[in-house]
Amino acid sequence: FFVSSNAAEGIIVPLHLFAMFCLGYACYFVSKNLSMKNKGRSVVFGDYGLNLILLLAFPVGQWLIQPRINQLYAERKHTPHS
């Protein structure tokens, strides 16, 4: 049913690679910022590497990390903004 064409592959492959990069960057961003918030300082890969691996191991990582994100959101919701 599907016919391979160079034009379709020329569009789909780069878009797929870009989407994979975006997914990886989003997991990196969340894990690093979560670690920075918890430690209160700038962090290195050793500080957030486990969180990054857990986020990439969907859905197990989501079950372990989401409660911490919910707790941070609840704390922020109850503190007055300046």
C-alpha distances in whole Angstrom, upper triangle without the diagonal:
4,6,10,13,16,17,15,16,19,19,18,20,23,22,22,25,27,26,27,30,31,30,32,35,35,36,38,40,40,42,44,46,46,48,50,51,52,54,55,55,53,51,49,46,48,49,45,43,43,42,39,38,38,36,33,33,32,33,36,37,37,39,42,42,41,45,47,45,46,49,49,48,51,53,52,52,56,58,59,57,60
4,6,9,13,14,11,12,16,16,14,16,19,19,18,21,23,23,24,27,28,27,30,32,32,33,36,37,38,39,41,43,43,45,47,48,49,51,53,52,50,48,46,43,45,46,43,40,40,39,36,35,36,34,31,31,30,31,34,35,35,38,40,40,40,43,45,43,44,47,47,46,49,51,50,50,54,55,57,55,57
4,6,10,11,10,11,14,15,14,15,19,19,19,21,23,23,24,27,28,29,31,33,33,35,37,38,39,41,43,44,45,47,48,50,51,53,54,53,51,49,47,44,46,47,44,42,42,41,38,37,38,36,33,33,32,34,37,38,37,40,42,42,42,45,47,45,46,50,49,48,51,53,52,52,56,57,58,57,59
4,7,9,7,8,11,12,11,12,16,17,16,18,21,21,22,25,26,26,28,30,31,32,34,36,37,38,40,42,43,45,46,48,49,51,52,51,48,46,44,41,44,45,41,39,40,39,36,35,36,34,31,32,31,33,36,36,36,39,41,41,41,44,45,43,45,48,48,47,50,52,51,51,55,56,57,55,57
4,5,5,6,9,10,11,12,15,16,16,18,20,21,22,24,26,27,28,30,31,33,34,36,38,39,40,42,43,45,46,48,49,51,52,51,48,46,44,41,44,45,42,40,41,40,36,36,37,35,32,33,33,34,37,38,38,41,43,42,42,46,46,44,46,49,48,47,51,53,51,52,55,56,57,55,56
4,6,5,6,9,10,10,12,14,15,16,18,20,21,23,24,26,27,29,30,32,33,34,36,38,39,41,42,44,45,47,48,49,50,49,46,44,42,40,42,44,40,38,40,39,35,35,36,34,31,33,32,35,37,37,37,41,42,41,41,45,46,43,45,49,48,47,50,52,50,51,55,55,56,54,55
4,5,5,6,9,10,12,13,14,16,17,19,20,22,23,25,26,28,29,31,32,33,35,37,38,39,41,43,44,45,47,49,49,48,45,44,42,39,42,43,40,38,40,39,35,35,36,34,31,33,32,34,37,37,37,40,42,41,41,44,45,42,44,47,46,45,48,50,48,49,53,53,54,52,53
4,5,5,6,8,10,11,12,14,16,16,18,20,21,22,24,26,27,29,30,31,33,35,36,37,39,41,42,43,45,46,47,46,43,42,40,38,40,41,38,36,37,36,33,32,34,31,28,30,29,31,34,34,34,37,39,38,37,41,42,39,41,45,44,42,46,48,46,47,50,51,52,50,51
4,5,5,6,8,10,10,12,14,15,16,18,20,21,22,24,25,27,28,30,31,33,34,36,37,39,40,42,43,45,46,44,41,40,38,35,38,39,36,34,35,34,30,30,32,29,26,28,27,30,33,32,32,36,37,36,36,40,41,38,40,44,43,42,45,47,45,46,50,50,52,49,51
4,6,6,7,9,11,12,13,15,16,17,19,21,22,23,25,27,28,29,31,33,34,35,37,38,39,41,43,44,45,43,40,39,37,35,38,39,36,34,35,34,31,31,32,30,27,29,29,31,34,33,33,37,38,37,37,41,41,39,41,44,43,42,45,47,45,46,50,50,51,48,50
4,6,6,6,9,10,11,12,15,16,17,19,20,21,23,25,26,27,29,31,32,33,35,37,37,39,41,42,43,42,39,37,36,34,37,37,34,33,34,33,29,29,31,28,25,28,27,29,32,32,31,35,36,35,35,38,39,36,38,41,40,39,42,44,42,43,47,47,48,45,47
4,6,5,6,9,10,10,12,14,15,16,18,20,21,23,24,25,27,29,30,31,33,35,36,37,39,40,41,40,38,36,35,32,35,35,32,30,31,30,27,27,28,25,23,24,24,26,29,28,28,31,33,32,32,36,36,34,36,39,38,37,40,42,40,41,45,45,47,44,46
4,5,5,6,9,10,11,12,14,15,17,18,20,21,23,24,26,27,29,30,32,33,34,36,38,39,40,39,36,34,32,30,32,33,30,28,29,29,25,25,26,24,21,23,23,25,28,27,28,31,32,31,31,35,35,33,36,39,38,37,40,42,40,42,45,46,47,44,46
4,5,5,6,9,10,11,12,14,15,16,18,20,21,22,24,26,27,28,30,32,32,34,36,37,38,36,33,32,30,28,31,32,29,27,29,28,24,24,26,24,21,23,23,26,29,27,28,31,32,31,31,35,35,32,35,38,36,35,39,40,39,40,43,44,45,42,44
4,5,5,6,9,10,10,12,14,15,16,18,20,21,23,24,25,27,28,30,31,33,35,36,37,36,33,31,30,28,31,31,28,27,28,26,23,24,25,22,20,22,21,24,27,26,25,29,30,29,28,32,32,30,32,35,34,33,36,38,36,37,41,41,42,40,41
4,5,5,6,9,10,11,12,14,15,17,18,20,21,23,24,26,27,29,30,32,33,35,36,35,32,30,29,26,29,30,26,24,26,24,21,21,22,19,17,19,18,21,24,23,23,26,28,26,27,30,31,28,31,34,33,32,35,37,36,37,40,41,42,40,42
4,5,5,6,9,10,11,12,14,16,16,18,20,21,22,24,26,27,28,30,32,33,34,33,30,28,26,24,26,27,24,22,24,23,19,19,21,19,16,19,19,21,24,23,23,27,27,26,27,30,30,28,31,33,32,32,35,37,35,37,40,40,42,39,41
4,5,5,6,9,10,10,12,14,15,16,18,20,21,22,24,26,27,28,30,31,32,31,28,26,25,23,26,27,23,22,24,22,19,20,21,18,16,19,19,22,24,23,23,26,27,25,25,29,29,26,29,32,30,30,33,34,33,34,38,38,39,36,38
4,5,5,6,9,10,11,12,14,15,17,18,20,21,23,24,26,27,29,30,31,30,28,26,25,23,26,26,22,21,22,21,17,18,19,16,14,17,16,18,21,20,19,23,24,22,23,26,26,24,26,29,28,27,31,32,31,32,35,36,37,35,37
4,5,5,6,9,10,11,12,14,16,17,18,20,21,23,24,26,27,29,30,29,26,24,23,20,23,23,20,18,19,18,15,15,16,14,11,14,14,17,19,18,18,22,22,21,21,25,25,23,26,28,27,27,31,32,31,32,36,36,38,36,37
4,5,5,6,9,10,10,12,14,15,16,18,20,21,22,24,26,27,28,26,23,22,20,18,21,22,18,17,19,18,14,15,17,14,12,16,16,19,21,19,19,23,23,21,22,26,25,23,26,28,27,26,30,31,30,31,35,35,36,34,35
4,5,5,6,9,10,10,12,14,15,16,18,20,21,22,24,26,26,25,23,21,21,19,22,22,18,18,19,17,14,16,17,14,12,16,15,18,20,18,18,21,22,20,20,23,23,20,23,26,24,23,27,28,27,28,32,32,33,31,32
4,5,5,6,9,10,11,12,14,16,17,18,20,21,23,24,25,25,23,21,20,18,20,20,17,16,17,14,11,13,13,10,9,12,12,14,16,14,14,18,19,16,17,21,20,18,21,23,22,22,25,27,26,27,30,31,33,31,33
4,5,5,6,9,10,11,12,14,15,17,18,20,21,22,24,23,20,18,17,14,17,17,14,13,14,12,9,10,12,9,8,11,12,15,16,14,14,18,18,16,17,21,20,18,21,24,22,23,26,27,26,28,31,31,33,31,33
4,5,5,6,9,10,10,12,14,15,16,18,20,21,22,21,18,16,16,14,17,17,13,13,15,13,10,12,14,11,11,14,15,17,19,16,16,20,19,17,18,21,20,18,21,23,21,21,25,26,24,26,29,29,31,29,30
4,5,5,6,9,10,11,12,14,15,16,18,20,21,20,18,17,17,15,18,17,13,14,15,12,10,12,13,10,10,14,13,15,17,14,13,17,17,14,15,18,17,15,17,20,18,18,22,23,21,23,26,26,28,26,28
4,5,5,6,8,10,11,12,14,15,17,18,20,19,17,15,15,13,15,14,11,11,11,9,6,9,9,6,7,10,10,13,14,11,11,14,14,11,13,16,15,13,16,19,17,18,21,22,21,23,26,26,29,27,29
4,6,5,6,8,10,11,12,14,15,16,18,17,14,12,12,10,13,12,9,9,11,9,6,9,11,9,9,13,14,16,16,13,14,17,16,13,15,18,16,15,18,20,18,19,22,23,22,24,27,27,29,27,28
4,6,5,6,8,10,11,12,14,15,16,15,13,12,13,12,15,13,10,11,13,11,9,12,13,11,12,15,16,18,18,15,15,18,17,14,15,17,15,13,17,18,16,16,20,20,19,21,24,24,25,23,25
4,6,5,6,9,10,11,12,14,15,15,14,13,14,13,15,13,10,11,12,9,8,12,11,9,11,14,14,15,16,12,11,15,14,10,11,14,12,9,13,15,13,13,17,17,16,19,22,21,23,22,24
4,6,5,6,9,10,11,12,14,14,13,11,11,10,11,9,6,8,8,5,5,9,9,8,10,13,13,15,15,11,11,14,12,9,11,14,11,10,14,15,13,15,18,18,18,21,23,23,25,24,26
4,5,5,6,9,10,11,12,11,9,7,8,8,10,8,6,8,10,8,8,12,12,11,13,16,17,19,18,14,15,18,16,12,14,16,13,12,16,17,14,16,19,19,18,21,23,23,25,23,25
4,5,5,6,9,10,10,10,9,9,11,12,14,11,9,12,13,10,11,14,14,13,15,18,18,20,19,16,15,18,16,12,14,15,12,11,14,14,11,13,16,16,15,18,20,19,21,19,21
4,5,5,6,9,10,11,11,10,12,13,13,10,8,11,12,8,10,13,13,12,15,17,17,18,17,13,13,15,13,9,11,12,9,8,11,11,9,11,14,14,13,16,18,18,21,20,22
4,5,5,6,8,9,9,7,9,10,10,7,6,9,10,8,10,13,13,13,16,18,19,19,18,15,15,17,14,11,13,14,11,11,14,14,12,14,17,16,16,19,21,20,23,22,23
4,6,5,6,6,6,6,9,11,12,9,8,12,14,12,13,16,17,16,19,21,22,23,22,18,18,20,17,14,16,17,13,13,16,15,12,15,17,16,15,19,20,19,21,20,21
4,6,5,7,9,10,13,15,15,12,11,15,15,13,15,18,17,17,20,22,22,23,22,18,18,19,17,13,14,15,11,10,13,12,9,12,14,12,12,15,16,15,18,17,18
4,6,8,10,10,13,14,14,10,10,14,14,12,15,17,16,17,20,21,22,22,21,17,17,18,15,12,14,13,10,10,13,11,9,13,14,12,13,17,17,17,19,19,21
4,6,8,8,11,13,13,9,10,14,14,13,16,18,18,19,21,23,24,25,23,20,20,21,18,15,17,17,13,14,17,15,13,16,18,16,16,20,20,19,22,21,22
4,7,9,13,15,15,12,13,17,18,16,18,21,21,21,24,26,26,27,26,22,22,24,21,18,19,19,15,15,18,16,13,16,18,15,15,19,19,17,19,18,19
4,6,10,13,14,11,12,16,17,16,18,21,21,21,24,26,27,28,27,23,24,25,22,19,21,21,18,18,21,19,16,19,21,18,18,22,22,20,22,21,21
4,7,10,12,9,11,14,16,15,16,19,20,20,22,24,26,27,26,23,23,25,23,20,22,22,19,18,22,21,18,20,23,21,20,24,25,23,24,23,23
4,7,8,6,7,10,13,12,13,16,17,17,19,21,23,25,24,20,21,23,20,18,20,21,18,18,21,20,18,21,23,22,21,25,26,25,27,25,26
4,5,6,7,9,12,12,12,15,17,17,18,21,23,25,23,20,22,24,21,19,22,23,20,20,24,23,21,23,26,25,25,28,30,28,30,29,29
4,5,5,5,9,10,9,11,14,14,15,17,20,22,21,17,19,22,19,17,20,22,19,19,23,23,21,24,27,26,26,29,31,30,32,31,31
4,6,5,8,10,10,11,14,15,16,18,20,22,20,17,20,21,18,17,20,22,19,20,23,23,22,24,27,26,26,30,31,30,33,32,33
4,6,8,8,10,12,13,14,16,18,20,21,19,16,18,20,16,15,18,19,16,17,20,20,18,21,23,22,23,26,27,27,29,28,29
4,6,5,6,9,10,11,12,14,16,18,17,13,15,17,14,12,15,17,14,14,18,18,16,19,22,21,21,24,26,26,28,27,29
4,5,5,6,9,10,11,12,15,17,15,12,15,17,14,13,16,18,16,17,20,21,20,22,25,24,25,28,30,29,32,31,32
4,5,5,6,9,10,11,13,15,13,10,13,14,11,11,14,16,14,15,19,19,19,21,23,23,24,27,29,29,32,31,33
4,5,5,6,9,10,12,13,11,8,10,12,9,8,11,13,11,12,15,16,15,18,20,20,21,23,26,26,29,28,30
4,5,5,6,9,11,13,12,9,11,14,12,10,13,16,14,14,17,19,18,19,22,23,23,25,28,28,30,29,31
4,5,5,6,9,11,10,8,11,13,12,11,14,17,16,16,19,21,20,22,25,25,26,28,30,31,34,33,35
4,5,5,7,9,7,4,7,9,8,8,11,13,13,14,16,18,18,20,22,23,24,26,28,29,32,31,34
4,5,6,8,8,5,6,9,9,8,10,13,13,12,15,17,17,18,21,22,22,24,27,27,30,29,32
4,6,8,9,7,9,12,12,11,13,17,17,16,19,21,21,22,24,26,26,27,30,31,34,32,35
4,6,6,6,8,10,11,11,13,16,17,17,19,21,22,23,25,27,27,29,31,32,35,34,37
3,5,6,6,9,10,11,12,15,16,16,17,20,21,21,23,25,26,27,30,31,34,33,36
4,5,5,7,9,10,10,13,15,15,16,19,20,20,22,25,25,26,29,30,33,33,36
4,5,5,7,9,10,12,14,15,16,18,20,21,22,24,25,26,29,30,33,33,36
4,5,5,6,8,11,11,12,14,16,17,18,20,22,23,24,26,28,31,30,33
4,5,5,5,9,10,10,11,14,15,15,18,20,20,21,24,25,28,28,31
4,6,6,7,10,11,11,13,15,16,17,20,21,22,24,26,29,29,32
4,6,7,8,10,11,12,14,16,17,18,20,21,23,25,28,28,31
4,6,6,7,9,10,11,13,15,16,17,19,21,22,25,25,28
4,5,5,6,9,10,10,12,14,15,16,19,20,23,23,26
4,5,5,6,9,10,10,12,14,15,17,19,22,23,26
4,5,5,6,9,10,11,12,14,16,17,20,21,24
4,5,5,6,9,10,11,12,14,16,19,19,22
4,5,5,6,9,10,10,12,14,18,18,21
4,5,5,6,9,10,11,13,16,17,20
4,5,5,6,9,10,11,14,14,17
4,5,5,6,9,10,13,13,16
4,5,5,6,9,12,13,17
4,5,5,6,10,12,15
4,5,5,8,9,12
4,6,8,9,13
4,7,9,13
4,6,9
4,7
4
